[in-house]
Amino acid sequence: MTTACQHCPLRKCDAFQNISNEDLAFIARFKVGELKVEAGTPILMEGSNAPQLYTALHGMGIRYKTLPSGDRQVINFVFPGDFVGLQAGVMGEMSHSVEASTAMTLCVFDRKALWSFFKDKPERAFDITWLAAIEEHFLGETLLTVGQRDALSAVAWALVKLLLRGRSVGLARNDRLPLPFRQQDLADALGLSLVHTNKTLRKLRVKQLASWADGVLHVNDLAALAALGQTSIAPIPKRPLI
């Protein structure tokens, strides 16, 4: 059975804004089902024109772009509550790919109904615009990291961001976060080699700031890790949940 929007477990998380029952019923009419995929499954492919949009209900994944050579740039990590496929809905095709890193459950929405948000529910249309803007903001911060932070600072920045996102959706406990991604994924996100990433993670472990082993990230000193990463540990602003 699919999860009714009115009983969505994500709505209890600190990450998301409250919504009226009327607007929740409108979103529920937009949902057409759920999709379950296994780890490693491509959800959307670069250049594709999928008829669906998705919200990650359970599980985690990655967004990435590829070169003809096969080299890959990870541009973000998908957490529960993330809205996926908006590019195809607005621009006609995806400019990046999305792949499941764990088994995932995705809420499925009919892409053709996207414009009804702008026509009938401008407040919810603003939510979609806000999600696109925050994604652009994050890409800007990532570009700053790739271009200006050294490896130690970049990895520290990334681990802080991952932990804070995990906290906001209830995945982190006592600064321990299940992290199903590969070190290669982190290297691809930061423009580092796998060897350099591994050495940098080892330095953070020796400094007793953070460790990542057996699929779990453990942050020992979040404030010190954030200072090293030149970033803030302020709570993430609440965002819309579609």
C-alpha positions as CSV (number, residue, x, y, z in Angstrom):
1,M,0.0,0.0,0.0
2,T,1.2,3.5,-0.7
3,T,1.7,6.0,2.1
4,A,-1.1,8.6,2.3
5,C,0.3,12.2,2.2
6,Q,-1.7,13.0,5.3
7,H,0.3,10.3,7.2
8,C,3.7,10.9,5.6
9,P,6.4,10.1,8.3
10,L,8.6,12.9,6.8
11,R,6.1,15.6,7.9
12,K,7.2,14.9,11.5
13,C,10.8,15.8,10.7
14,D,12.4,19.1,11.7
15,A,13.4,19.7,8.1
16,F,10.0,20.5,6.7
17,Q,7.5,23.3,6.9
18,N,4.0,22.8,8.2
19,I,1.2,22.8,5.5
20,S,-2.5,23.3,5.7
21,N,-4.9,20.3,5.3
22,E,-6.3,21.9,2.2
23,D,-2.9,22.2,0.5
24,L,-2.0,18.7,1.7
25,A,-5.1,17.3,0.0
26,F,-4.1,19.1,-3.2
27,I,-0.7,17.5,-3.2
28,A,-2.3,14.1,-2.5
29,R,-4.3,14.5,-5.7
30,F,-1.0,15.1,-7.5
31,K,0.5,11.8,-6.3
32,V,-0.1,8.8,-8.5
33,G,1.7,6.1,-6.7
34,E,5.0,4.9,-5.2
35,L,8.1,3.3,-6.8
36,K,10.5,1.0,-5.0
37,V,14.0,0.5,-6.4
38,E,17.1,-1.4,-5.3
39,A,20.5,0.1,-4.7
40,G,22.3,0.9,-7.9
41,T,19.1,1.5,-9.9
42,P,19.1,4.6,-12.2
43,I,16.1,6.7,-11.4
44,L,16.5,9.4,-14.0
45,M,19.1,9.6,-16.7
46,E,20.8,12.6,-18.1
47,G,19.1,13.6,-21.3
48,S,15.9,11.7,-20.5
49,N,12.4,13.1,-20.7
50,A,10.6,11.2,-17.9
51,P,6.8,11.6,-17.4
52,Q,7.2,11.5,-13.6
53,L,8.5,13.6,-10.8
54,Y,9.6,12.0,-7.5
55,T,10.0,12.7,-3.8
56,A,12.3,10.4,-1.9
57,L,10.3,8.9,0.9
58,H,12.9,6.4,2.1
59,G,16.5,5.8,1.2
60,M,19.3,7.8,-0.3
61,G,20.9,8.4,-3.7
62,I,23.2,10.6,-5.7
63,R,22.8,13.2,-8.5
64,Y,25.7,13.2,-11.0
65,K,26.8,14.3,-14.5
66,T,29.1,12.4,-16.8
67,L,31.6,13.2,-19.5
68,P,31.9,11.2,-22.7
69,S,35.1,9.7,-21.2
70,G,32.9,8.2,-18.4
71,D,34.4,10.5,-15.7
72,R,31.7,11.6,-13.2
73,Q,30.9,14.6,-11.2
74,V,28.6,14.1,-8.2
75,I,26.6,17.3,-7.8
76,N,24.5,16.4,-4.7
77,F,23.4,13.6,-2.5
78,V,19.7,12.6,-2.3
79,F,18.1,12.4,1.2
80,P,14.5,11.6,2.2
81,G,12.2,14.5,1.3
82,D,14.2,15.6,-1.7
83,F,12.2,16.5,-4.9
84,V,13.7,14.8,-8.0
85,G,13.0,15.4,-11.7
86,L,12.1,19.0,-11.7
87,Q,14.5,19.8,-14.5
88,A,12.8,17.4,-16.8
89,G,9.4,18.9,-15.7
90,V,10.4,22.4,-16.6
91,M,13.1,22.1,-19.3
92,G,11.9,18.9,-21.0
93,E,14.9,16.7,-20.2
94,M,17.3,16.0,-17.3
95,S,20.7,17.6,-17.4
96,H,22.0,15.2,-14.8
97,S,21.4,11.6,-13.6
98,V,19.9,10.3,-10.4
99,E,20.8,6.9,-9.0
100,A,19.8,5.0,-5.8
101,S,22.6,4.4,-3.3
102,T,20.3,2.3,-1.1
103,A,17.0,0.6,-1.6
104,M,14.6,3.6,-2.1
105,T,10.9,4.3,-2.0
106,L,9.8,7.3,-4.1
107,C,6.5,9.1,-4.2
108,V,5.5,9.4,-7.9
109,F,3.9,12.5,-9.3
110,D,2.4,13.1,-12.7
111,R,4.7,15.6,-14.5
112,K,1.7,17.0,-16.5
113,A,0.0,18.1,-13.3
114,L,3.0,20.3,-12.4
115,W,1.5,23.4,-14.1
116,S,-1.7,23.0,-12.0
117,F,0.4,24.2,-9.1
118,F,1.2,27.5,-10.8
119,K,-2.4,27.9,-12.0
120,D,-4.4,26.8,-8.9
121,K,-2.0,26.9,-6.0
122,P,0.5,29.7,-6.4
123,E,1.7,29.2,-2.8
124,R,2.7,25.7,-3.6
125,A,4.2,26.8,-6.9
126,F,6.4,29.1,-4.9
127,D,7.5,26.1,-2.9
128,I,8.7,24.4,-6.1
129,T,10.5,27.6,-7.1
130,W,12.1,27.8,-3.6
131,L,13.4,24.2,-4.0
132,A,15.0,25.1,-7.3
133,A,16.6,28.2,-5.8
134,I,18.0,26.3,-2.8
135,E,19.5,23.7,-5.1
136,E,21.2,26.5,-7.1
137,H,22.5,28.0,-3.8
138,F,24.0,24.6,-2.8
139,L,25.7,24.2,-6.2
140,G,27.3,27.6,-5.7
141,E,28.6,26.6,-2.3
142,T,29.9,23.4,-3.8
143,L,31.7,25.3,-6.5
144,L,33.3,27.5,-3.9
145,T,34.4,24.4,-2.1
146,V,35.9,22.7,-5.2
147,G,37.6,26.0,-6.2
148,Q,38.8,27.5,-3.0
149,R,38.9,25.0,-0.1
150,D,41.9,22.7,0.3
151,A,41.2,19.0,0.6
152,L,41.1,18.9,4.4
153,S,38.7,21.8,4.5
154,A,36.6,20.5,1.6
155,V,36.1,17.1,3.2
156,A,35.3,18.6,6.6
157,W,32.7,20.9,4.9
158,A,31.1,18.0,3.1
159,L,30.9,15.8,6.3
160,V,29.3,18.7,8.2
161,K,26.7,19.2,5.5
162,L,25.9,15.5,5.3
163,L,25.5,15.2,9.1
164,L,23.2,18.3,9.3
165,R,21.0,17.0,6.5
166,G,20.8,13.6,8.2
167,R,19.9,15.3,11.5
168,S,17.1,17.3,9.9
169,V,15.3,14.2,8.6
170,G,15.9,12.1,11.6
171,L,18.6,9.8,10.3
172,A,21.4,10.9,12.6
173,R,21.6,9.8,16.3
174,N,24.3,11.1,18.7
175,D,26.2,12.5,15.7
176,R,26.2,9.1,14.0
177,L,24.8,9.0,10.5
178,P,24.3,5.9,8.3
179,L,26.2,6.9,5.1
180,P,25.7,4.4,2.3
181,F,27.8,6.3,-0.2
182,R,31.2,5.2,-1.4
183,Q,34.4,7.2,-0.7
184,Q,34.6,7.5,-4.5
185,D,31.2,9.3,-4.5
186,L,32.6,11.9,-2.0
187,A,35.8,12.2,-4.1
188,D,33.7,12.8,-7.2
189,A,31.7,15.4,-5.4
190,L,34.8,17.4,-4.3
191,G,36.9,17.0,-7.4
192,L,39.5,14.9,-5.5
193,S,41.1,11.6,-6.3
194,L,40.1,8.6,-4.3
195,V,43.5,8.3,-2.8
196,H,43.6,11.9,-1.7
197,T,40.1,11.6,-0.2
198,N,41.1,8.5,1.7
199,K,44.2,10.2,3.1
200,T,42.2,13.2,4.1
201,L,39.6,11.1,5.9
202,R,42.4,9.4,7.7
203,K,43.7,12.8,8.9
204,L,40.3,13.7,10.3
205,R,40.2,10.4,12.1
206,V,43.7,11.0,13.6
207,K,42.6,14.5,14.7
208,Q,39.6,12.8,16.3
209,L,37.2,15.0,14.5
210,A,35.3,12.5,12.4
211,S,35.5,8.9,11.1
212,W,33.6,7.1,8.3
213,A,33.8,3.3,8.5
214,D,31.4,0.4,7.8
215,G,28.8,2.7,6.3
216,V,28.5,5.0,9.3
217,L,29.8,8.6,9.7
218,H,30.7,9.5,13.3
219,V,31.4,13.1,14.1
220,N,33.3,13.5,17.3
221,D,33.5,17.3,17.4
222,L,31.0,19.0,15.1
223,A,32.0,22.6,16.0
224,A,35.7,21.9,15.4
225,L,34.9,20.1,12.1
226,A,32.8,23.0,10.9
227,A,35.6,25.5,11.8
228,L,38.0,23.4,9.8
229,G,35.5,23.3,6.9
230,Q,34.9,27.1,7.2
231,T,31.1,26.5,7.5
232,S,28.3,27.0,9.9
233,I,26.4,24.5,12.1
234,A,23.3,26.6,12.2
235,P,20.1,24.5,11.7
236,I,19.1,24.1,8.1
237,P,16.1,26.3,7.3
238,K,12.8,24.5,7.1
239,R,11.8,23.7,3.5
240,P,8.7,22.7,1.7
241,L,7.8,19.0,1.3
242,I,6.1,18.1,-1.9
